[in-house]
Amino acid sequence: MFEEMKERGVFFEYKKGGKTLIGIDRDYMPLVSHPLLDQLERQGYLIAEKDEIEKVNQLLKEWGKGGYKGVVGFDKKLYVVKEDILKKYEKTLLEILKKERSFEQLINALSIEPFLLKAILEILREEGKIIEKRKNVYEVV
């Protein structure tokens, strides 16, 4: 795979200090590695601050990889979750939220990482499937 990427011009070799090193063409750099995309791929979700939203959108377009849903919340943060993870929790969450529940109750019921839960809740809220009745208290519409 490395040789193929080299032939395409993604990677190149160069000499420095008597050593042969490998470089990455600047045009491909965002596709190869970026901390935000690495986090998204590794964890299955991403919460980006207001000043990172434009960069994340650009990287996702350049990356050209589907299978993600994202929304900008009322707090001006971008929440992105892999669709398969969203599907994994959505049905259970909607069932639990037939009765209003606090964020803490949802964490305990699902044994889910708090930031992932927040991202899923923001997406479901934006899709109109749930409402935030009070701060950190949710229920199905």
N, C-alpha and C positions, 0 to 999 in steps of 0.2 A: 504494500500500500504506500509506503514511504517513497519508493522509487517512482510509482505512478504520480504521486503528488509532486515530486521533483520534476518529472517530465512535463507536467502541466504548468510549472512555474510557480507553484505555491511555495515550495521550499527551494532554497539555493544554498550552495556551499561557498564559503569564503575563508581566506587564511588571515589569521591574526595571531601575532606573537608566536609564530612557528606552529600553530595548531590549525587544523581544519575544523571550522565551525559551521553550523547550520543556521540559516536565517529564514524568516518568513516574510514573503512579499507583503508590503503594507496594505495592499488592496484586500488581502485575505485575512489579515490579522483579526478583525472583529469576528470572523467566522470560526477561526481556529480556537481562540481563547479570549474570554472576557469574564471577569469575576461575576458579573450579574448573570450571564448566560450559564456559566459553570454552576452557580448556585441553583438556578432554575432547573437545570438538567439533573443535578445531584439530589436536590431536595424535593423536586416536583412542584415547587411553588416559589414565588418571588414577591416580595413587597418592596416597591421602589419609592423613594422619597420624591417629593415634588420636582426637585432639580434634576432627577435622574429619568423622569418619565420619557422625555423626548429621546434620550439616548437608548433606553430600553426598546422603545417602539422602532427606532431605526435598526437596532441590532436584530430584533425579531424579524423585521422585513428582509434584512440582508441574509439572515440565517435561513429563511424560507422554510422553516420547519413548522408544520401545523400541529394540531392536537393540544392547543392551549386556549384557555378562555381568560380574559382579563377585563377589569373595569377600574375606573378611577373613583375612589370613594369620596364621601363628603369631607374627609380629612385631607383631601388632595394627594393621596398616595395611590400608586398603581398596584393592584392586586392581580397576579397572574397565577393560574393553577393548571396543571396538566389535566386534560379532560378525563382521563381514566381515573385519576385520583378524585376528581369532582364527582364522577358517577359512583365511585365506591362509597362515598359518604352521603351523597344527596338524599337517597331514598330513606336511609335511617334518620338523618337529620329532620327531614320533613315529617316523618312519623313522630319523632320525639317532640317536635315543635307544634304539634296539634294543641298542646297546652304551653303557655308561655314558660320559657326557661331562661335562666341567667347564663351568661358566658361560662361561669365556673361550673354550673350544672352540666353544661354541654361537654366541657373538657372531661369531667369525671365520667359521664355516660359513654363517651366515645373513646376515651384514652388516646386523645389526639394532641399533637403538639399545638400550643396556643396560637402561634403565628399562622399555621396552616388553617386552623379553624377560623381565624379572623378573615383570612383570604376567601375561604369557601362561603362564609356568611355574607361577605360583601358582594360576591358574585350572585348568590341567590337573592339577596336584597335588590340588587340592580335589575335582576330578571323579573322581579315582582312576585317571587314565590314566597318570600317571608317579609316581615316588617320588623323594625327595631322599635318596639313600643316605648321603651325608655332606654336610657344609656345602658348598653350591654344586656338588655332583656329582649328576647326575640320570640316571634310566634309566626305560624303559617298565616297567610292572608286569608 
